[in-house]
Amino acid sequence: MTKEELMRRAIALAVPAEQRQKQMLALLPTEALAAFEAWKKKDDKIAY
């Protein structure tokens, strides 16, 4: 599990989403998914 996954899990357990002061809002999910799918198909991705 990555550090980011651990942080997200800790936050999720600490405060339920509906009680958080800053709500998450998905912006342009269809466009974002299309961009991610195009990136996944690339052969020249750089591994970090």
C-alpha positions in Angstrom: 0.0 0.0 0.0 1.4 3.4 -1.0 1.7 6.4 1.4 -1.1 8.1 -0.4 -3.4 5.1 0.0 -2.6 5.0 3.7 -3.3 8.7 4.1 -6.6 8.4 2.3 -7.6 5.4 4.4 -6.7 7.3 7.6 -8.7 10.3 6.6 -11.7 8.2 5.5 -11.7 6.5 8.9 -11.2 9.7 10.9 -14.1 11.7 9.5 -17.0 10.4 7.4 -17.4 12.2 4.0 -20.7 13.9 4.9 -19.1 15.4 8.0 -16.0 16.9 6.4 -15.8 20.7 6.2 -14.6 20.5 2.5 -16.7 18.3 0.4 -15.2 16.5 -2.6 -16.6 17.5 -6.0 -15.8 15.6 -9.1 -15.1 18.0 -12.0 -15.5 16.9 -15.6 -15.4 13.1 -14.7 -16.1 12.0 -18.3 -13.3 14.2 -19.8 -10.9 13.2 -17.1 -11.6 9.5 -17.7 -11.0 9.9 -21.4 -7.7 11.6 -20.8 -6.6 8.8 -18.4 -7.7 6.1 -20.9 -5.6 7.8 -23.6 -2.6 7.9 -21.2 -3.0 4.2 -20.3 -2.7 3.3 -24.0 0.6 5.2 -24.4 3.7 3.1 -24.9 6.2 5.8 -23.9 5.1 6.4 -20.3 7.8 7.3 -17.8 7.8 5.1 -14.7 8.3 7.1 -11.5 
